[in-house]
Amino acid sequence: MEDAVVRLVMEYPRAWAPLIDDGAIQDHASDAFMFHFVKRPQMDERIRLPQDQTVGDLTSTELLEKFW
């Protein structure tokens, strides 16, 4: 990577964030002319119900439709 322009894009589960050693990654790329590290933690999508609706108000079929 000596004298190269490097961009590292890392996609990972959000729970792994504390395990990523930014300093070690920067050290490995120290010979690069320019190094850009992009972290993209993946977030779980959540189903949002309207404020006036609860899960108990929905039928099994309605819950399954929202899940899929």
Buried (B, 14 or more C-beta within 10 A) or exposed (E): EEEEEBEEEEEEEEEEEEEEEEEEBEEEBEEBEEBEBEEEEEEEEEEEEEEEEEEEEBEEEEEEEEEE
